[in-house]
Amino acid sequence: SYSFCTLLIIHQMREIITVQLGQCGNNLGTCFWDELGGEHGISPEGTYEGDCDNQLERIDVFYRETNEGRFVPRTLLVDLEPTSLDAIRQGCNSKLFPPENYISGESGGGNNWAKGFYSNGAELMPKVLDAFRKEAEKTDSLHGIQITHSLGGGTGSGMGSLLLHELRSAYRNLIFTSSVLPSRKISDLVVEPYNSVLGLNSLISDADACFTIDNGALYDILNRTMHLETPSFVDLNLIASSVLSSATCSFRFPGQINSNIRKLCVNLIPFPRLHFFMSSFAPLPSRGSLGLRKAEVPELVKNVFDPNYLMCRYEPNGNKYLAASLVFRGRVSTMEVESQMHAIQTRNSNDFVEWIPDNINCVMCDIPQRRNIASVSAAMIGNCTSFKGICKGMTENFNALLKRKAHLHWYLEEGMSRRFCFIIWVCDGSLSSQTTINTNRHG
């Protein structure tokens, strides 16, 4: 039997509020809600059309029920220009999101971090914080804050940095981001190195965890594994949202082994600043192989650690995993999963640091992934020292521009001054820290 307090804790929901920032963040967020809606049986109008009690058992984590009986996402849609939000208003999800949660400016971010942080973003920030406060008041026990954004543009990087700072000051809840890293394969924006490094500094100091998504790596996966010659942004967002839905499935559904975002962070983050995760997902079939066979657990485990499946660039030489978490979806044998966990630690022991024992854990959820052709799928979320290579590439491009003060006047006109020098110092320090972690068994 349970006491009243125990029952209260069991039934108390631990909600997560999402903020979608900029064009990229809103496009990724919309795909994320498409995934969640399909898994929970929520129609684009917000009505429940599912057929399983599990779909509603923990739906309050990401959705709230209105007085009319509709389920609406706990999310804010924010952009410094109205174009991307107008597209959502006119799309198939036009009735899903509450009208008051659309927040847009008029002038845009201008692909300039400083516009998002100092001028245009600062002007819109009071409306965003007020809307967030109202959304937070509708929760029973706010567990975390999720932000989807890009580091390449002005709104996602600049206003994202400002929002992280404001939320960190006002709320003690865990903040995690889904951060899209720029790639020359996808974009030719000249000032991306400035925006990405400035945004990266805020992620280091103000975020608790970051799910990093490299557009270049996604492009390679779609081109090489799924055989799409010219992947679109829709294709990129679909594969990224598959990882995000799997990473959050154990918060949303009951299963054999459950977790939450705080438990995930405790297992994956050995030191506060090393909180950047690399992800993968399997199976990733080509269009010509849909429905041909069922994936088995050994194959899934092998694929999620395959560099060709990672959604961030990975250089195996000299790099190691600090920790990893595997999420299995569908009906799998617990004994088989445990056997594969032991096998991967034994077979690939050189890929993991030896000073963190049992640094692979697993989460199991009975509910299969919606877009998966097979009944079983797996996602890997890893903390790997290979991320220092991505940081190094960003800072090299940053320094090449800054050395010549190229395009710098656009940032100074918005109020930026000595922050650039501070950023270089922080990023260089972060790279040194990650290099030390890789070679020093005591960190």
Secondary structure, DSSP 8 states (H G I E B T S, - for coil): ---HHHHHHHH---EEEEEEEHHHHHHHHHHHHHHHHHHHTB-TTS-B----THHHHTGGGTEEE-TTS-EEESEEEEESSSHHHHHHHTSTTTTTS-GGGEEE-SS--TT-HHHHHTSHHHHHHHHHHHHHHHHHTT-SSEEEEEEEEESSSHIIIIIHHHHHHHHHHH--SEEEEEEEE--TTT---TTHHHHHHHHHHHHHHH-SEEEEEEHHHHHHIIIIIS--SS--HHHHHHHHHHHHHHHHHHHHS--SB---HHHHHHHH-SSTT--EEEEEEE----GGGTTS----HHHHHHHHTSGGGBSS----TT--EEEEEEEEESS--HHHHHHHHHHHHHHTGGGB-TTSTT-EEEEEESS--TT-SSS-EEEEEEEETTHHHHHHHHHHHHHHHHHTTTTHHHHHTTT--THHHHHHHHHHHHHHHHHHHHH-TT-
